[in-house]
Amino acid sequence: MSTVLSRPQLATLRGPAGASPTPQMLSHLAYVTHDSEATAEFYTQIMGMELVNAVMDDKVPSTGDAFPYLHIFFRLGDGSTLAFFEAPGLPSRPKPAHPAYVIFDHLAFEVESTDAIHAWKEWLVSNGVDVLGPVDHGILLSIYFFDKINDLRLELTTPLQADWNDRGADARRDLDAWVTAKRRAQAEGRDVAQEIVATIARQRQRTQPIE
């Protein structure tokens, strides 16, 4: 059912002429901020990320919109960056329409070990940051906290299983089960969430070890 490509299929994908069919790494992820100074203090002093570039302009190059802005970049250990834009006069970000958005929308950084997770929690708490966890996801151990300057939920995580992000067949199976359940409920005029919960329960039964 799924049209998501598997690894062997991706290997045969031609993609753009003269370029790899798969992007090589995350360059940067960008958010709006209303306080570049406080943002720079948090990510350099608390998160240990160096401020590595800044761009100021009176219009947005990609669209031509006349929004004067400052664009700042902070580097992670692998060379990828987290970026923020500040533009004068922007209204506050609208509150999410549902509390689930506050939970699901988040940015996760990987650290080197479970010991590092505990060390980071101690460091964050000592700097007045409220921390949830550690939470054992089976495949990952994580702690959660907020960049309160920008209302961003952040996660620090470390793998508990080396192949946690190399389970494509399982992922395609779960995606197919989700889509099938959703379409079935919609076609039959039934509650989608209830059908999804029933599907999760059936899958959980199949994956539980027999005692």
DAPE-V183733 format. One record per run of one state. SS is the DSSP state (A for helix, B for strand, O for the rest). FROM is the first residue (numbers start at 0). TO is the last residue. If there is no record, write none. Layout:
BEGIN
SS|FROM|TO  SS|FROM|TO
END
This chain:
BEGIN
O|0|5  A|6|10  O|11|26  B|27|31  O|32|34  A|35|45  O|46|48  B|49|56  O|57|67  B|68|74  O|75|79  B|80|85  O|86|97  A|98|103  O|104|104  B|105|109  O|110|112  A|113|125  O|126|130  B|131|135  O|136|138  B|139|146  O|147|150  B|151|158  O|159|166  A|167|187  O|188|190  A|191|206  O|207|210
END
